[in-house]
Amino acid sequence: MTKSHSAPEKKLSRQQKWSEAHPQERWAHSALRSALRRGLIEKKPCEVCGDEKADAHHPDYDRPMLVRWLCRKHHKAEHRRMKGGADAQL
C-alpha cells in the first residue's frame, strides 16, 4: 500500500488574489511600469497637493498610459469618490 503525497495547497496572498481577479488592471499596471522603465512616461508629483511621492491612478484600464498622478491620500480619496463616498472630494 502506497501513500499519495500530494503537495499541500498554498494559500494565496491578498495581492495574488487581487491579481487573479483583475487581469486587465494587472496588465495596465505592468504596461505602465514598463513605460516608466523605458522612459516613455515620466512620474509626476500629486496633481492635487504637489507631493513628490505619487502613485499612478488609472481612470480607464483600457488606456494604461493615461494616468493621474496622486499621492496616497488623494489616491484613496479618488477611489472613495468613484465608489460614491460622501467625504471624498478632490
C-alpha positions as CSV (number, residue, x, y, z in Angstrom):
1,M,0.0,0.0,0.0
2,T,1.5,3.3,-1.1
3,K,0.6,6.7,0.3
4,S,-0.2,9.5,-2.0
5,H,1.9,12.6,-1.1
6,S,0.3,15.5,-2.9
7,A,1.8,18.9,-2.3
8,P,-0.2,20.9,0.2
9,E,-2.2,23.8,-1.3
10,K,-0.5,27.1,-0.9
11,K,-2.6,29.9,0.4
12,L,-2.7,32.9,-2.0
13,S,-1.6,36.3,-0.6
14,R,-4.0,39.2,-0.8
15,Q,-2.0,40.6,-3.8
16,Q,-2.1,37.2,-5.6
17,K,-5.9,37.0,-5.1
18,W,-6.3,40.6,-6.4
19,S,-4.1,39.8,-9.4
20,E,-6.0,36.7,-10.4
21,A,-9.3,38.5,-10.0
22,H,-8.3,41.6,-12.0
23,P,-6.3,40.6,-15.1
24,Q,-7.0,43.9,-17.0
25,E,-5.9,46.0,-14.1
26,R,-2.7,43.9,-13.7
27,W,-2.0,44.3,-17.4
28,A,-2.4,48.1,-17.2
29,H,-0.1,48.3,-14.1
30,S,2.5,46.2,-15.9
31,A,2.3,48.2,-19.1
32,L,2.8,51.5,-17.1
33,R,5.8,50.1,-15.2
34,S,7.4,49.1,-18.5
35,A,6.8,52.6,-19.9
36,L,8.3,54.2,-16.8
37,R,11.4,51.9,-17.0
38,R,11.8,52.7,-20.7
39,G,11.5,56.5,-20.2
40,L,8.3,56.7,-22.2
41,I,6.4,58.2,-19.3
42,E,7.7,60.4,-16.5
43,K,6.5,60.1,-13.0
44,K,5.0,63.3,-11.7
45,P,4.0,64.8,-8.3
46,C,0.5,64.6,-7.0
47,E,-1.7,66.8,-9.2
48,V,-3.8,67.9,-6.2
49,C,-1.2,68.8,-3.5
50,G,2.2,68.6,-5.3
51,D,3.6,65.8,-3.0
52,E,6.5,64.2,-4.9
53,K,5.6,60.7,-3.6
54,A,2.7,59.9,-6.0
55,D,1.1,56.8,-7.4
56,A,-0.4,56.4,-10.9
57,H,-4.2,56.3,-10.9
58,H,-5.8,54.6,-13.9
59,P,-9.3,56.1,-14.7
60,D,-9.6,53.7,-17.6
61,Y,-7.7,50.4,-17.6
62,D,-8.2,50.1,-21.4
63,R,-5.8,53.1,-21.7
64,P,-2.9,52.2,-19.4
65,M,-0.7,55.2,-20.3
66,L,-3.4,57.7,-19.4
67,V,-3.0,58.1,-15.6
68,R,-3.5,60.8,-13.0
69,W,-0.6,61.2,-10.5
70,L,-1.9,61.2,-7.0
71,C,-0.3,61.0,-3.5
72,R,-1.6,58.1,-1.3
73,K,-4.1,60.4,0.5
74,H,-5.6,61.7,-2.7
75,H,-5.5,58.4,-4.5
76,K,-7.6,56.8,-1.7
77,A,-9.9,59.8,-1.8
78,E,-10.4,59.3,-5.6
79,H,-11.3,55.7,-5.1
80,R,-13.8,56.6,-2.4
81,R,-15.2,59.3,-4.7
82,M,-15.6,56.7,-7.5
83,K,-17.4,54.4,-5.2
84,G,-19.8,57.2,-4.2
85,G,-18.3,58.2,-0.8
86,A,-19.6,61.5,0.5
87,D,-16.3,62.7,2.1
88,A,-14.1,62.1,-0.9
89,Q,-13.8,65.4,-2.7
90,L,-10.5,66.2,-4.6
